[in-house]
Amino acid sequence: MTIGERWFRRVTEDFLVMRRMVAAYRSLLKTHKQLVNKSKALSEDEGSLLKPDIKAVEEQMGKLAERIAEEAGRRFPVYNKLVEELGISSLEGMEALAEIITYLDHSKGFRKTASLFGLFKPVRGKKKMYDGRLRQALQRLTASVNGISPFQLTARLEKQTLFKVWMILGREARGRLAVPAQG
């Protein structure tokens, strides 16, 4: 039995490498969140026993986020330009941008891309389909770009951030295509 190509997305080596690294970061992020929640649930004395573990996971997350940012800079030429134009200084924000840029596809259009992140209402009577992990990455990026806490985020602010990234990517793609061949 064969399954047609229309059911699968063709991916590049860049996508696969970045996805593997991002999956490791997500795992560390989940572990960090669990440890923080457990330390909050315990008494102060018992919760302090988890502080070295939390600190160790945070250090691993920082190292991995730095590696992800370096790899994204090598694999996606526009990544460094995006970091500069958006004014991202935190490693968490750089990691979130690397995760997001991996999934952006300019051939689909902004509305489909925003729908992938859960930023549009579904067609009436249909279930809203989006990638929750990408939405979380967008939230981390938006918080980093705007210098606010995750509790102050709004969907409008997230959509504006995604649109900014989308426009810079489009401008850079057009700029690369418009460069005449030297010969």
C-alpha positions as CSV (number, residue, x, y, z in Angstrom):
1,M,0.0,0.0,0.0
2,T,1.4,3.4,-0.9
3,I,0.4,6.7,0.6
4,G,0.3,9.7,-1.7
5,E,2.7,12.6,-1.3
6,R,0.0,15.1,-0.6
7,W,-0.4,13.8,2.9
8,F,3.2,14.5,3.9
9,R,5.3,17.6,3.9
10,R,8.7,17.4,2.2
11,V,11.4,18.5,4.6
12,T,15.0,19.4,4.4
13,E,18.0,18.3,6.5
14,D,17.9,21.8,8.1
15,F,14.4,21.1,9.3
16,L,15.2,17.7,10.7
17,V,18.3,18.9,12.6
18,M,16.6,21.9,14.1
19,R,13.5,19.9,15.0
20,R,15.7,17.3,16.9
21,M,17.5,20.1,18.8
22,V,14.2,21.9,19.6
23,A,12.7,18.6,20.8
24,A,15.5,18.3,23.3
25,Y,15.0,21.8,24.5
26,R,11.2,21.3,24.9
27,S,12.0,18.2,27.0
28,L,14.3,20.3,29.3
29,L,11.6,23.0,29.5
30,K,9.0,20.5,30.5
31,T,11.4,19.0,33.2
32,H,12.1,22.5,34.5
33,K,8.4,23.4,34.7
34,Q,7.7,20.1,36.6
35,L,10.5,20.7,39.1
36,V,9.4,24.3,39.7
37,N,5.8,23.2,40.3
38,K,7.0,20.4,42.7
39,S,9.1,22.9,44.6
40,K,6.1,25.2,45.0
41,A,3.9,22.4,46.2
42,L,6.3,21.3,48.9
43,S,7.1,23.1,52.1
44,E,9.9,25.7,52.1
45,D,12.5,23.3,53.5
46,E,11.6,20.4,51.2
47,G,11.3,22.8,48.2
48,S,14.8,24.1,48.8
49,L,16.1,20.5,48.2
50,L,15.0,20.9,44.5
51,K,16.8,24.2,43.9
52,P,20.1,22.6,42.8
53,D,18.2,20.4,40.3
54,I,16.3,23.4,39.0
55,K,19.5,25.4,38.6
56,A,21.2,22.5,36.8
57,V,18.3,22.1,34.3
58,E,18.4,25.9,33.7
59,E,22.1,25.7,32.9
60,Q,21.5,22.9,30.5
61,M,18.6,24.8,28.9
62,G,20.9,27.9,28.5
63,K,23.7,25.8,26.8
64,L,21.2,24.1,24.5
65,A,19.5,27.3,23.6
66,E,22.9,28.8,22.7
67,R,23.7,25.8,20.5
68,I,20.2,26.1,18.8
69,A,20.8,29.8,18.1
70,E,24.2,29.1,16.6
71,E,22.9,26.2,14.5
72,A,20.0,28.4,13.3
73,G,22.4,31.1,12.3
74,R,24.3,28.7,10.2
75,R,21.4,26.9,8.6
76,F,19.1,30.0,8.0
77,P,20.9,33.1,6.7
78,V,18.0,35.3,7.7
79,Y,18.0,34.2,11.3
80,N,20.7,36.6,12.5
81,K,19.0,39.5,10.7
82,L,15.7,38.6,12.5
83,V,17.5,38.5,15.9
84,E,19.0,42.0,15.2
85,E,15.8,43.6,13.8
86,L,13.6,42.2,16.5
87,G,16.1,43.2,19.2
88,I,16.2,39.8,20.9
89,S,18.8,39.5,23.6
90,S,17.7,36.5,25.7
91,L,18.7,32.9,24.8
92,E,15.1,31.8,25.3
93,G,13.9,34.3,22.7
94,M,16.5,33.2,20.3
95,E,15.6,29.6,20.7
96,A,11.9,30.4,20.2
97,L,12.7,32.3,17.0
98,A,14.8,29.3,15.7
99,E,11.8,27.0,16.4
100,I,9.4,29.3,14.7
101,I,11.5,30.0,11.6
102,T,11.8,26.3,11.0
103,Y,8.1,26.0,10.4
104,L,7.5,29.2,8.4
105,D,6.6,28.6,4.7
106,H,6.1,31.7,2.6
107,S,4.4,29.8,-0.2
108,K,1.3,29.1,2.1
109,G,0.4,32.7,2.9
110,F,0.2,34.5,6.3
111,R,-3.3,33.4,7.1
112,K,-2.5,29.7,6.9
113,T,0.7,30.3,8.9
114,A,-1.2,32.2,11.6
115,S,-3.7,29.4,11.7
116,L,-0.9,26.9,12.4
117,F,-0.1,29.0,15.4
118,G,-3.8,29.2,16.5
119,L,-4.3,32.9,15.8
120,F,-7.4,32.7,13.7
121,K,-10.9,31.5,14.5
122,P,-11.8,28.2,12.8
123,V,-14.4,28.0,10.1
124,R,-17.8,27.8,11.8
125,G,-18.6,24.2,12.9
126,K,-15.0,23.0,12.5
127,K,-12.5,22.2,15.2
128,K,-9.6,24.6,15.6
129,M,-6.5,22.8,14.4
130,Y,-3.1,24.2,15.5
131,D,0.2,23.2,16.9
132,G,0.2,24.1,20.7
133,R,4.0,23.8,21.0
134,L,4.5,26.3,18.2
135,R,2.0,28.6,20.0
136,Q,4.1,28.3,23.2
137,A,7.2,29.2,21.2
138,L,5.5,32.2,19.8
139,Q,4.5,33.2,23.3
140,R,8.1,32.9,24.5
141,L,9.3,35.0,21.5
142,T,6.6,37.7,22.0
143,A,7.5,38.0,25.6
144,S,11.2,38.3,24.8
145,V,10.7,40.8,22.0
146,N,8.4,43.0,24.0
147,G,10.2,42.6,27.3
148,I,7.0,41.6,29.2
149,S,6.0,38.7,31.4
150,P,4.1,35.8,29.8
151,F,1.0,36.8,31.8
152,Q,0.7,40.1,30.0
153,L,0.6,38.5,26.5
154,T,-2.4,38.9,24.2
155,A,-3.2,37.1,21.0
156,R,-3.0,40.5,19.2
157,L,0.5,41.0,20.4
158,E,1.5,37.5,19.4
159,K,0.0,38.0,15.9
160,Q,1.9,41.3,15.5
161,T,5.1,39.6,16.4
162,L,4.5,36.7,14.0
163,F,3.6,39.2,11.2
164,K,6.9,41.1,11.9
165,V,8.9,37.9,11.5
166,W,6.8,37.0,8.4
167,M,7.5,40.4,6.8
168,I,11.2,40.4,7.5
169,L,11.5,36.8,6.1
170,G,9.5,37.9,2.9
171,R,11.7,41.0,2.4
172,E,14.9,38.9,2.8
173,A,13.6,36.2,0.4
174,R,12.7,38.9,-2.2
175,G,16.1,40.5,-1.7
176,R,17.9,37.3,-2.4
177,L,15.9,36.7,-5.5
178,A,16.4,40.2,-6.8
179,V,20.2,40.1,-6.7
180,P,21.5,40.0,-10.2
181,A,24.0,37.2,-11.1
182,Q,27.5,38.5,-11.4
183,G,29.3,37.2,-14.3
